[in-house]
Amino acid sequence: MKKTLFLLSSLALAAASAQAAVLCTTTFNRTGNSLGTVTVNTQSEYGLTSSTSISASDFNKGGSPASGQNGDLLGQSSIPASVVTPNSNVASGGSWSMSFTFTNTASQDMQISSIDLTMIGVTGGGKAQNTGNGVAGQEGWIGGTATGNKPVNLTLSIEDGGSQTLVFNAATDGTNSGNWNMTRTGGYDFLNGFILKEGESLTITIDASKHEAYDKGCFAGLSGIQINGELVPEPATASLGLLGLAALMMRRRRA
């Protein structure tokens, strides 16, 4: 009997949470030289959708054509269409903000466990700056430029749910000719998770700003958002599973 109760308890714990998964992946496509030409593309097998446009501000601050900067990084043909690059020189005191709204269209609630952002550093001339070593905080850039890293603060805020800040690296090897595929990904973790109920929407805002340890120029482009978590099992489904197992085990004991 004790063994039966132990197995039932184990099943109850398993039924209380689903397998962790990538709930959705969001990418971008730019067809022109303005924010209105950037399309938001979200793929999800779990019913998480997003708006198709970006709510943003400060996209055109910091351009300086006199210093060789185009003044409109969104219009730079050298920058991949998958990278959204505001023309705001973040490391020189500029900033930008982008907001995205996601809606749970599934027939179950979702528990969000983390959100990953992927960025890449960009020069004012539209070249990649990405020869550093990923998300900052573990490398030796603070107080110097020995590694060539250029730290940028990216703060992710959840509507009515607080904010978290990570330091991302842009970087240069002296030639400013990095590979556009070498992006930086950092995860914003929610240890206890939070629930996005069926039919409800979630708005996240991403703010880029200067890091106090770096005072030279750098532009930061966003190339992806990934929301991780799980579907919350419906109580009726979990209860039926427990009852079925209990009946099966009692039948076997009697046999």
C-alpha positions in Angstrom: 0.0 0.0 0.0 2.8 2.4 0.8 4.4 1.7 -2.5 1.1 2.5 -4.2 0.8 5.8 -2.4 4.4 6.7 -3.3 3.8 6.0 -7.0 0.6 8.0 -6.9 2.3 10.9 -5.2 5.0 10.8 -7.9 2.4 10.9 -10.6 0.7 13.8 -9.0 4.0 15.8 -9.0 4.5 15.0 -12.6 1.0 16.0 -13.6 1.4 19.3 -11.8 4.0 20.5 -14.4 4.5 19.8 -18.1 7.7 19.3 -19.9 9.7 22.6 -20.2 9.8 23.8 -23.8 10.4 26.7 -26.2 7.0 28.3 -26.2 7.8 30.7 -29.1 10.7 32.1 -31.2 10.5 35.6 -32.6 12.6 36.9 -35.4 12.4 40.0 -37.6 12.4 41.0 -41.3 13.2 44.5 -42.6 12.1 45.4 -46.1 12.9 49.2 -46.0 14.6 51.9 -44.1 12.0 52.7 -41.4 10.6 51.0 -38.3 7.3 50.5 -40.1 9.0 48.2 -42.6 10.1 45.7 -39.9 7.9 42.7 -39.5 7.8 40.6 -36.3 7.6 36.9 -37.0 6.7 34.5 -34.2 6.7 30.7 -34.5 5.1 28.6 -31.8 3.8 25.1 -31.5 2.0 26.0 -28.2 -0.3 28.8 -29.3 1.7 31.8 -28.2 1.4 34.6 -30.8 2.7 38.2 -31.1 1.8 41.4 -32.7 3.4 41.9 -36.1 4.8 45.3 -35.5 7.1 46.9 -32.9 6.3 49.7 -30.5 9.5 51.7 -30.1 11.2 55.0 -29.3 14.5 56.7 -29.7 15.4 54.8 -32.9 17.0 57.8 -34.6 19.1 59.4 -31.9 22.9 59.6 -32.3 23.4 59.3 -36.0 26.2 61.5 -37.3 26.7 61.5 -41.1 29.7 63.9 -40.7 31.6 61.2 -38.8 30.9 58.6 -41.4 27.6 57.3 -39.8 24.7 56.9 -42.1 22.2 58.5 -39.8 19.7 55.7 -40.5 21.0 52.2 -39.6 17.7 50.6 -40.4 18.4 51.6 -44.0 22.0 50.2 -44.2 22.1 47.5 -46.9 25.2 45.9 -45.1 23.1 45.1 -42.1 21.1 41.8 -42.4 17.3 42.3 -42.7 16.9 40.0 -39.6 18.6 42.6 -37.3 16.7 45.6 -35.9 19.3 48.3 -35.4 18.1 51.6 -33.9 20.3 54.5 -34.8 21.1 55.4 -31.2 24.7 55.3 -30.0 24.0 53.4 -26.8 27.6 53.4 -25.4 27.9 57.1 -25.9 24.9 57.9 -23.8 22.1 57.2 -26.3 19.2 54.7 -25.6 16.4 52.9 -27.4 13.3 51.0 -26.3 11.2 48.3 -28.0 8.0 46.7 -26.8 6.4 43.4 -27.9 3.0 41.9 -27.0 2.5 38.1 -26.9 -0.9 36.5 -26.5 -1.7 33.0 -25.2 -4.2 31.6 -27.7 -3.9 28.0 -26.3 -6.7 26.4 -24.4 -4.4 26.2 -21.3 -2.5 28.5 -19.1 1.2 28.9 -19.6 4.0 29.1 -17.1 6.8 31.4 -18.3 10.2 30.4 -16.9 12.7 32.5 -18.9 13.0 34.9 -21.8 16.1 34.9 -24.0 17.3 38.0 -26.0 19.8 37.8 -28.9 21.7 40.9 -29.9 24.7 42.0 -31.9 26.9 45.1 -31.9 27.0 47.4 -34.8 29.2 50.3 -35.9 27.9 53.6 -37.1 28.9 52.5 -40.6 26.8 49.4 -40.5 29.4 46.7 -39.8 29.2 43.9 -37.2 31.1 44.2 -33.9 31.0 40.8 -32.4 34.4 39.3 -31.8 34.0 39.3 -28.0 32.9 36.4 -25.9 29.2 36.5 -25.5 27.2 38.0 -22.7 29.3 40.2 -20.6 29.9 39.9 -16.8 32.4 37.0 -17.1 35.1 38.6 -19.2 37.8 41.2 -18.3 36.4 44.3 -20.0 35.5 46.3 -16.9 37.9 49.1 -16.4 39.7 48.6 -19.7 39.4 47.4 -23.3 42.0 44.6 -23.3 39.5 42.1 -24.8 38.0 44.6 -27.2 34.6 44.2 -25.6 32.0 46.9 -25.5 29.4 46.4 -22.8 25.8 47.5 -23.3 22.9 47.2 -20.8 19.8 45.5 -22.0 16.9 45.7 -19.5 13.9 43.5 -20.0 10.7 44.6 -18.2 7.5 42.7 -17.9 4.2 44.6 -17.5 3.4 44.6 -13.8 6.2 42.1 -13.3 9.4 44.0 -12.6 12.6 44.1 -14.7 16.0 42.5 -15.0 19.2 43.9 -16.6 21.9 41.9 -18.4 25.2 43.3 -19.8 25.7 42.2 -23.4 29.0 42.4 -25.3 29.5 44.1 -28.6 33.2 44.0 -29.5 35.7 44.8 -32.2 39.0 43.3 -33.3 40.2 46.7 -34.5 38.8 46.2 -38.0 35.1 46.3 -37.1 34.5 43.4 -39.6 32.9 40.8 -37.4 30.6 38.0 -38.5 26.9 38.7 -38.4 26.2 35.2 -37.3 28.1 35.6 -34.1 25.3 37.0 -32.0 25.0 37.3 -28.2 22.2 35.5 -26.3 21.4 36.2 -22.7 18.6 34.6 -20.5 16.3 36.5 -18.2 15.3 33.8 -15.7 12.1 33.8 -13.5 12.9 31.2 -10.8 9.4 30.7 -9.7 7.9 31.3 -13.1 4.8 33.4 -13.8 1.5 32.4 -15.3 0.1 33.7 -18.6 -3.5 32.8 -18.5 -5.5 31.4 -21.5 -6.6 34.3 -23.7 -4.4 36.9 -21.9 -1.5 39.0 -23.3 2.0 39.7 -22.0 3.9 42.9 -22.9 7.7 43.0 -22.6 9.8 46.0 -23.1 13.5 46.0 -23.9 15.6 49.1 -23.1 19.2 49.5 -24.3 21.4 51.9 -22.4 25.0 52.8 -21.6 27.0 50.7 -19.2 28.9 52.7 -16.7 32.2 50.9 -17.4 32.4 52.0 -21.1 32.2 55.4 -22.6 32.9 54.9 -26.3 30.6 54.4 -29.2 28.5 51.3 -30.0 25.1 50.6 -31.6 23.2 47.5 -30.5 20.9 45.5 -32.7 18.2 43.0 -31.7 17.9 39.8 -33.7 15.7 37.4 -31.7 13.4 36.8 -28.7 12.7 33.3 -27.3 10.1 32.6 -24.6 10.6 29.4 -22.6 8.2 27.6 -20.3 5.4 25.1 -20.2 1.7 24.5 -20.5 -0.1 24.1 -17.2 -2.1 20.9 -17.2 -5.8 21.3 -16.7 -6.9 20.0 -13.3 -9.4 17.6 -14.8 -6.8 15.9 -16.9 -4.4 15.5 -14.0 -7.2 14.1 -11.8 -8.3 11.6 -14.4 -4.8 10.3 -14.8 -4.4 9.8 -11.1 -7.8 8.0 -10.8 -6.9 5.7 -13.8 -3.5 4.7 -12.3 -5.1 4.2 -8.9 -7.7 1.8 -10.3 -5.1 -0.1 -12.3 -2.8 -0.6 -9.3 -5.6 -1.7 -7.0 -6.8 -4.2 -9.6 -3.3 -5.6 -9.9 -3.0 -5.9 -6.1 -6.3 -7.9 -5.9 -5.2 -10.2 -8.7 
